[in-house]
């Protein structure tokens, strides 16, 4: 072993740590002086209690797989049947497998906040409806949907889904939100 500048070899260092030193952190005038103590106290071992208001994890509203890419949407537009209303247009394509849903809200509907709110509303209406398996459903929002009330949007979307045959015949979850 080579000695360092002070002439102490690494092998001569004690294996035990030196005595605990004072906290090197110097808090600002407005800082919480117990911050370091609290951080060490919170880092306890074992299971920890969950944080937040609700103890259960949140559940996604969408119980079905979604149409994700352009090719899937184009297949529904090309091969599916179109049912138009004043607020939304519903496209439905029959195919084997579980129901898949896509929601399209273009920029002409409004700014991002308006489009996202409308997307959430449509997703909730679809979640409350019992959709048949073996189909793809695409809901395209029109400009009028941004100003439509919840009841008007729900009623029109439900009527279009019933007219297209996308809903289960007698089984509906809370009657599509009503």
N, C-alpha and C positions, 0 to 999 in steps of 0.2 A: 504494500500500500504506500502511496505517495503522500507525504505530509503536505498540507495546504500552506498558505502564506503565514499563518499564525503558528505553525508547527504542530498542530493537533491532527491526529489521524482520525479517520472516520470510525475505525474500530474502537477508539477510545471513548466515543460518545456514549452516554448512558442510554439504556433501552427504555427507561421510563421517562414520561413527559415531565417537564418542569412544573412547578407549582402554578396554579391558576393565576393568571394575570388579570388586571382590571380590564374592563371592556374598552377596546381601543376606539370604539365609535364615539365621535364627539357630536352630539345632536345640536341642531340649530336652536336659536332662541325660542322659536315657536313649535318645535318638534315635541313629540310625545316622549318623555324621558323613560317610560316603561316599555318602549317599543321592542328593544332587544330582549328584555325579560319575557315579554308576552309571546314573542315569536318562539323562544325556546320552550316555553310552557305548552304552546299549542302543538309542538312537534312530538307529541307523545306516541308511544308504540301502540299497536293493537287496532281494532276496528274503530272507526270514527263515525259520529252521528252525521246523517245527511244534512245538507244545507238547503235553504229555500223554504218557501211557504208550504208547498205540498210535499208529502213524503214519497209519493209514487212518481215514477218517471213519466214524462209526458208521452202520449201516444200520437202517432201520426194520424191525421184525419183521413188519409187515403188508404182504404182497405184493399185496393187493387193495384196491380202494376200499372205504370204510366207509359204512354207512348213518349219516347225520348227524342228520336232523331227525325230529320226531315224525310227520310225514305219511308219510315213507318206512317207519318202523317200523309204523305203523298199517296201511299197505297190505299188509305181509307178514303181520301178525296176522290181518287180515280175509280175504285171498285165499289165504294159504298153508296148508299142512298142518301139524298140530301133532303132535309126538312127545315124550312126557313120560317122564322118568326120576325117580329119587329126588333127584338133585342138580341137574340142569339140565333145561330144556325147550327143544327145538329146533323152530323154525318155518322152513319152507322154501317159497318161492314161485318158480315157474318163470317166467322172463321173458327176452327177448332182451338180449344184452350180456354184459359181463364179470361174474364173480361179485362180489357185494357182501356184506359181512358186518357185522352189528351185534351188540354185546354189551351186555346189560342186567343190571345188578346193583343191586337196590334197596336202600334204607336198612335194610330189615328184615333183611338178611343180616349186617350188622355196621357197625362204624365205618369211617371212610374208609380207614384202613390195610388193614383186612381186605378191603374191597370192591376196592381197587386191586390188592392181591395176587391176588385171585381173577380179576380182569379180565386181569391179566398171564398167569396160568396158562392161562386159556381161550384167549387170543390165541396163546400158544405152541403149545398143542395143535392149534388150527386151522391154524397156520402149518406144522406138520409133516404135516398131512393134505393130500392132493391133492383139492381141491374142484373139482367140475365147473363149467364156465362156464355162462352163461345161467340164473342163479338168484340169489336173495337168500336169505341165511341169517341168522336171528336166534337167538342163544343167550341164554336167560334163566336166571340162576342162582337157585337156591332156598337157603333157610337152611342145609340140610344140606351144601351145597357148601363152606361155610366150614370145616367140620370134616373134610371128606373128604381122604384122602391123594391124592398126585399120581397114583398108579396107579389108584385107584378113580375119580377124576374123568376121567382119560384114557380108561379102559376104557368108562365109561358114555357119555361124549361120542362116542367112536368108534362104539359100538354104535348110538346114536341117529342119527348121521350116515349110517351104512351102511343102517339101516332106512328112513331117509327118502329115500335115493337121492341124497344130496348129494355122495358121494365118487365119484371116477373108478373104474370097475370093476376094473381090474387094476393100475393104476399108483398107488402110494402112496409118499409120501416117508417113508422110514424107518418105514413101517407106522404112521403116526399117532403117532409118538413112542415106539414100543416097540422 
